[in-house]
Structures are given as C-alpha cells and as structure tokens.
Amino acid sequence: MIASLRGELAHVGKDTAVVDVNGVGYQVLLSQRHLNELPPVGEPVRLHTHLVHREDAMILIGFPSLEERELFLLLTGVSSVGAKTALGVLSALTVPDVVAAVVGNDPRALARAPGVGKKTAERIVLELREKLREWEPSREALPTGTRRVAAALPSAEASETELALYALGYTEDEVYEALKAVGEMGSVEDTLRRALAYLSKF
C-alpha cells in the first residue's frame, strides 16, 4: 500500500498530477479542488494516497489531508458510490461541508457535486449519518473547543447538532448558547432547525 508521497510536482493535468519521487514519477488522481490548490510545477509537494485495485489498472488517488482521505473511504463505502463519484463530492465540497450536509440531513447540498444525483445524495446521507457519529477525523477537521458543549449537553442529538453548527462556521460560544436556548432536544433535524432559528436572530 502506498500511503503517501513526498517529492517534486512534475506535471498537472486535467484530473491528475505527477509527483517525482527520487526520479520515479507517480501519476495521482486528484479532486478538482485539490488540483487547484497545488503549488507550481517544480515545487515540493506531499500527498496522502489511497491505491485502488481494478482488474485492468491500479489507480493512485491523492488527498491534501488524512481527514479527506478518510472521508473518501467513507463515501466509497456507500452503496453505488465509486471513486469518481466520491472525488466529485470532494471537488465541490470541503470536509466540513460534507459533514454539515450529512448530519444536517441536507442531500441537496451533496447533489450539487458533479455526478451526484438526488438518489445518490439521499443514500449518502442515509448511510453515513450513523458512521459520522464514530468518525473522529470529522471532529478534528472542524474548529476545536467542543468539550464545553459536550460536557454541558451530553446527548447524541446535541453532539450531532454541535458538529453541524461548527461545520457551518459558528463559534464555540454561539453553538453553546444556541443549544442551551433550544432546551429539550428532539430529533437532530429539529434541534438543528431550532438552533439555526435562534442564531439567525443575531
């Protein structure tokens, strides 16, 4: 397994890049977002990678962070979601955006990604919501400082709503005050809706 590459960026193509590692060029498939963020050709670059084995080829896929690679693996674990579709999601949305869409039950946000239709987006939300509860990188990819909320409001609904609010850009103080104002927790969707209604007043 090739877990990462560190070398010189030798070439950037339409959907791939070539990284020269001690004279050996590795062609790596990347999301469009990642391609746009690469340094100039000739500059040093490091990629986290995942090797996909197919009957006719082996494809090396690159990511800017471990969190994005883990999210890619979660996405490809969803029924009928392959590497191309998962990269489409990561091309259109950041890791926090995907977390917010899944936890907030917003398949329309996912459907904006190339190659992702309404049914596929709904399937991603359905199959990943439970898994995201146990996915530690999803919390690490968002702003820190969640212990205050978790300690004060120890429930699954509060935890998921908290994660979604951080993904949407709210601060720890804003999240804490919103969830405190919500009071009794209902479903995650209802709790998130009421928290956003509270925050919209300011």
C-alpha positions, 0 to 999 in steps of 0.5 A, a space after each residue: 500500500 502506498 500511503 503517501 508521497 513526498 517529492 517534486 510536482 512534475 506535471 498537472 493535468 486535467 484530473 491528475 498530477 505527477 509527483 517525482 519521487 527520487 526520479 520515479 514519477 507517480 501519476 495521482 488522481 486528484 479532486 478538482 479542488 485539490 488540483 487547484 490548490 497545488 503549488 507550481 510545477 517544480 515545487 515540493 509537494 506531499 500527498 496522502 494516497 489511497 491505491 485502488 485495485 481494478 482488474 485492468 489498472 491500479 489507480 493512485 488517488 491523492 488527498 491534501 489531508 488524512 481527514 479527506 482521505 478518510 472521508 473518501 473511504 467513507 463515501 466509497 463505502 456507500 452503496 453505488 458510490 465509486 471513486 469518481 463519484 466520491 472525488 466529485 463530492 470532494 471537488 465541490 465540497 470541503 470536509 466540513 461541508 460534507 459533514 454539515 450536509 450529512 448530519 444536517 440531513 441536507 442531500 441537496 447540498 451533496 447533489 450539487 457535486 458533479 455526478 451526484 444525483 438526488 438518489 445518490 445524495 439521499 443514500 449518502 446521507 442515509 448511510 453515513 449519518 450513523 458512521 459520522 457519529 464514530 468518525 473522529 477525523 470529522 471532529 478534528 477537521 472542524 474548529 476545536 473547543 467542543 468539550 464545553 458543549 459536550 460536557 454541558 449537553 451530553 446527548 447524541 442529538 446535541 453532539 450531532 447538532 454541535 458538529 453541524 453548527 461548527 461545520 457551518 462556521 459558528 463559534 464555540 460560544 454561539 453553538 453553546 448558547 444556541 443549544 442551551 436556548 433550544 432546551 429539550 432536544 428532539 430529533 437532530 433535524 429539529 434541534 438543528 432547525 431550532 438552533 439555526 432559528 435562534 442564531 439567525 436572530 443575531 
